[in-house]
Amino acid sequence: MKKPAAFLDRDGTLMEDSGYIGDPHRIRILEGVPEALRALRDAGFERIVLTNQSGVARGMFGEADVVTVNRALAEGLALRGAGIEAFYYCPHLTDCDCRKPAVGMLRRAVEERGLDLSSSVMFGDGLVDMALAANAGIAGILVNELPGYAGPPPLYRARSLRDGVRFFLEHVA
């Protein structure tokens, strides 16, 4: 039986977005993230991170650094009783089918992990995340209440990942 997925942006959704992050010492997990991830797990969702990492294409750090940061984030979450089933990243800047809002990373995750896309959701803090949700035909929860958002309309605008997960699980899932 296929499982639904909660697709999650990394920078600005799970951890502070402090620019191009190739150093695990810069990871700052956002408040409420472990609780939100545990609630998704308890509701039967796989937690899958989809992240654009153009710092690789820009020569700011290598793919090994992206893997190191992802691993350190996963370890930090595990210490708080939360988890991520898989990380997918796009190291490109242009001309690929995996850079959000294109659906390449998401489709790869669905195929590799046998996920139920029709019951899945995208949580992210920006336009590319909500555009990815729209392109994939799934619900999008915008984890960002800052003014000036001018992208595809999200299903819900949340104050935090915890708030967005609560809304989704109470009203949609």
QUIVENMO-V339627 format. One record per residue. N is the residue number from 0. RES is the residue in one letter. NEAR is the number of other C-alpha atoms within 8 Angstrom. D_LAST is the distance of its C-alpha to the last C-alpha in Angstrom with 2 decimals. Layout:
# QUIVENMO-V339627
n:N res:RES near:NEAR d_last:D_LAST
n:N res:RES near:NEAR d_last:D_LAST
This chain:
# QUIVENMO-V339627
n:0 res:M near:2 d_last:16.79
n:1 res:K near:6 d_last:14.95
n:2 res:K near:10 d_last:12.31
n:3 res:P near:13 d_last:9.60
n:4 res:A near:14 d_last:11.02
n:5 res:A near:13 d_last:10.78
n:6 res:F near:13 d_last:14.00
n:7 res:L near:13 d_last:16.02
n:8 res:D near:15 d_last:19.28
n:9 res:R near:11 d_last:21.96
n:10 res:D near:10 d_last:24.59
n:11 res:G near:10 d_last:23.52
n:12 res:T near:15 d_last:19.95
n:13 res:L near:12 d_last:20.66
n:14 res:M near:11 d_last:24.38
n:15 res:E near:11 d_last:26.92
n:16 res:D near:6 d_last:28.01
n:17 res:S near:7 d_last:31.76
n:18 res:G near:4 d_last:32.77
n:19 res:Y near:7 d_last:33.32
n:20 res:I near:10 d_last:32.58
n:21 res:G near:11 d_last:34.54
n:22 res:D near:9 d_last:35.50
n:23 res:P near:10 d_last:33.29
n:24 res:H near:4 d_last:35.23
n:25 res:R near:7 d_last:33.54
n:26 res:I near:10 d_last:30.03
n:27 res:R near:6 d_last:28.72
n:28 res:I near:11 d_last:25.21
n:29 res:L near:9 d_last:23.57
n:30 res:E near:5 d_last:23.03
n:31 res:G near:9 d_last:19.74
n:32 res:V near:11 d_last:18.71
n:33 res:P near:12 d_last:19.27
n:34 res:E near:9 d_last:17.20
n:35 res:A near:12 d_last:14.22
n:36 res:L near:12 d_last:14.73
n:37 res:R near:11 d_last:15.14
n:38 res:A near:9 d_last:11.88
n:39 res:L near:14 d_last:10.11
n:40 res:R near:10 d_last:12.62
n:41 res:D near:7 d_last:12.16
n:42 res:A near:7 d_last:8.47
n:43 res:G near:8 d_last:10.06
n:44 res:F near:11 d_last:9.84
n:45 res:E near:12 d_last:13.30
n:46 res:R near:15 d_last:14.52
n:47 res:I near:14 d_last:16.76
n:48 res:V near:13 d_last:19.12
n:49 res:L near:13 d_last:20.50
n:50 res:T near:12 d_last:23.57
n:51 res:N near:10 d_last:26.57
n:52 res:Q near:11 d_last:29.72
n:53 res:S near:10 d_last:32.60
n:54 res:G near:13 d_last:34.81
n:55 res:V near:12 d_last:35.71
n:56 res:A near:9 d_last:37.02
n:57 res:R near:8 d_last:38.74
n:58 res:G near:7 d_last:40.60
n:59 res:M near:9 d_last:39.31
n:60 res:F near:10 d_last:38.09
n:61 res:G near:10 d_last:37.54
n:62 res:E near:8 d_last:34.68
n:63 res:A near:6 d_last:35.69
n:64 res:D near:10 d_last:35.02
n:65 res:V near:12 d_last:31.45
n:66 res:V near:8 d_last:30.93
n:67 res:T near:10 d_last:32.63
n:68 res:V near:13 d_last:30.46
n:69 res:N near:9 d_last:27.24
n:70 res:R near:8 d_last:28.67
n:71 res:A near:9 d_last:29.73
n:72 res:L near:11 d_last:26.34
n:73 res:A near:10 d_last:24.77
n:74 res:E near:8 d_last:27.59
n:75 res:G near:9 d_last:27.18
n:76 res:L near:12 d_last:23.51
n:77 res:A near:9 d_last:24.47
n:78 res:L near:7 d_last:27.12
n:79 res:R near:7 d_last:24.49
n:80 res:G near:8 d_last:22.45
n:81 res:A near:11 d_last:19.83
n:82 res:G near:11 d_last:19.72
n:83 res:I near:11 d_last:19.15
n:84 res:E near:7 d_last:19.27
n:85 res:A near:7 d_last:21.04
n:86 res:F near:10 d_last:22.65
n:87 res:Y near:10 d_last:23.61
n:88 res:Y near:10 d_last:26.04
n:89 res:C near:11 d_last:28.19
n:90 res:P near:12 d_last:31.77
n:91 res:H near:12 d_last:33.03
n:92 res:L near:8 d_last:33.94
n:93 res:T near:5 d_last:34.25
n:94 res:D near:5 d_last:34.64
n:95 res:C near:6 d_last:31.78
n:96 res:D near:8 d_last:28.58
n:97 res:C near:9 d_last:26.64
n:98 res:R near:15 d_last:27.00
n:99 res:K near:12 d_last:23.97
n:100 res:P near:10 d_last:23.29
n:101 res:A near:10 d_last:24.42
n:102 res:V near:13 d_last:21.92
n:103 res:G near:9 d_last:24.27
n:104 res:M near:15 d_last:22.75
n:105 res:L near:9 d_last:19.23
n:106 res:R near:8 d_last:20.72
n:107 res:R near:8 d_last:22.84
n:108 res:A near:12 d_last:20.02
n:109 res:V near:11 d_last:18.16
n:110 res:E near:8 d_last:21.55
n:111 res:E near:6 d_last:22.80
n:112 res:R near:6 d_last:19.82
n:113 res:G near:9 d_last:18.66
n:114 res:L near:11 d_last:15.10
n:115 res:D near:11 d_last:12.71
n:116 res:L near:9 d_last:12.76
n:117 res:S near:7 d_last:10.99
n:118 res:S near:9 d_last:7.55
n:119 res:S near:12 d_last:8.73
n:120 res:V near:12 d_last:9.19
n:121 res:M near:16 d_last:12.57
n:122 res:F near:16 d_last:13.74
n:123 res:G near:16 d_last:17.42
n:124 res:D near:11 d_last:20.31
n:125 res:G near:10 d_last:22.13
n:126 res:L near:10 d_last:22.81
n:127 res:V near:8 d_last:22.81
n:128 res:D near:16 d_last:19.26
n:129 res:M near:18 d_last:18.02
n:130 res:A near:12 d_last:20.50
n:131 res:L near:13 d_last:19.22
n:132 res:A near:13 d_last:15.65
n:133 res:A near:11 d_last:17.48
n:134 res:N near:10 d_last:19.79
n:135 res:A near:7 d_last:17.18
n:136 res:G near:7 d_last:15.24
n:137 res:I near:13 d_last:11.89
n:138 res:A near:11 d_last:10.26
n:139 res:G near:15 d_last:12.61
n:140 res:I near:16 d_last:12.62
n:141 res:L near:17 d_last:16.34
n:142 res:V near:15 d_last:17.46
n:143 res:N near:11 d_last:20.79
n:144 res:E near:8 d_last:22.21
n:145 res:L near:5 d_last:25.64
n:146 res:P near:4 d_last:27.43
n:147 res:G near:4 d_last:28.43
n:148 res:Y near:7 d_last:25.23
n:149 res:A near:5 d_last:26.07
n:150 res:G near:7 d_last:23.55
n:151 res:P near:8 d_last:20.90
n:152 res:P near:5 d_last:18.86
n:153 res:P near:10 d_last:15.63
n:154 res:L near:8 d_last:12.55
n:155 res:Y near:9 d_last:13.42
n:156 res:R near:11 d_last:16.48
n:157 res:A near:12 d_last:16.17
n:158 res:R near:9 d_last:19.20
n:159 res:S near:10 d_last:18.11
n:160 res:L near:14 d_last:15.56
n:161 res:R near:10 d_last:14.96
n:162 res:D near:9 d_last:14.45
n:163 res:G near:16 d_last:12.09
n:164 res:V near:11 d_last:9.87
n:165 res:R near:9 d_last:10.18
n:166 res:F near:10 d_last:9.31
n:167 res:F near:10 d_last:6.15
n:168 res:L near:10 d_last:4.99
n:169 res:E near:7 d_last:6.91
n:170 res:H near:6 d_last:6.48
n:171 res:V near:6 d_last:3.81
n:172 res:A near:6 d_last:0.00
